């Protein structure tokens, strides 16, 4: 059950990133987030493809975030963490999409 909740959280983050930013920037960060979640064990094995597919699914969404730069910057800061606990703590502090 822990993995299902984690997968849903990753997919939600992927959708926010994909909808809120320039396609190439958000897709890159989203794909790296999927990789990190897999590495840290919060993305169930075998679901990397599902996660990365979600990264590209909303690229043409009309929704944009006024704070997309802050979201991507925070995600990139977190992705630089080498410790999974530090990464998870960091990622929960990233801002939500503001319209």
N, C-alpha and C positions, 0 to 999 in steps of 0.2 A: 504494500500500500504506500510505503514511503516513496518508492520509485514513481508511482503514478502521480502523486502530488508534485514531485519534482519535475516530472515530464510536463505536466500542465503548467507549472510556473515557468519553465523554460520556453514553452510554446507561447505563453502570454508575453513574455519578454521579447521573444522573437517578433511577434506581431506588432508590438509597440515600436520596436526599433525599425522594422520594415516600413511601417506606416509613417513614421515620424521624420525620416531623414532622406537624404539623397540616396537613390538606389544602390550605388556602388559602395558608399560609405556604410550604410546600414547593413547591407548584405554581408560585408566583410566582418563587421563586428558581430553580427548575429551568428555567422558560421563559426567564428572563434569562440563564442559563448557556448555553442553546442559542443565543441571540442573540449572546452574546459569542464563543462558539466559531465561529460563522459569520463574524462580523466579523474574527476573528483568523486565519481560514483553516484552522482545525483541524477544522472540520465541513465536509464536502464540500458544494458548492452543490447545492441541491435536496433536501437531507436535513433541513432545518429542521423540516418537518412530521413526519418520523419521530421526530426528537428530542423535539419537543413532545408528540407522542402518547405517547411513553414516560414523559413527566412525569406524565401522568394515568393511566397504566395500572395503577399499584400503589397508588392512593389508598386502597383498601379493604384493603390488606395487613394481616395480623395482626402483622407484625414491627414493633417500635418500637425506637428507639435511646435509650438512657439519656442520651446526650449530644447529642440532637437540637438543642438550643439552640446548643451550641458549633459544630456543623456548619453551621447556617444563618448564624450570626454570621460564621464564617470565610468562607463563600461570599459573603456580602454585602460583607465587607471586600475580597475579591478582585474582585468585580464593580465596585467603585468605582475600580479601577485603569484608567487610560486607555491605558496601554502594554500591548500584547499579551504581551511578554516578561515584564513584571512580573506580569501576570495569571496566566500559565501557571506561573511560579515560585510564586506565592502559592497557587494552587489545589492544587498538589501537597503543600503543607504542611497542608492541612485534615485534621482528624481523620476516621478511619474510624468507621463505626457500631459502637457498643458495646452489646451486649444485656444 
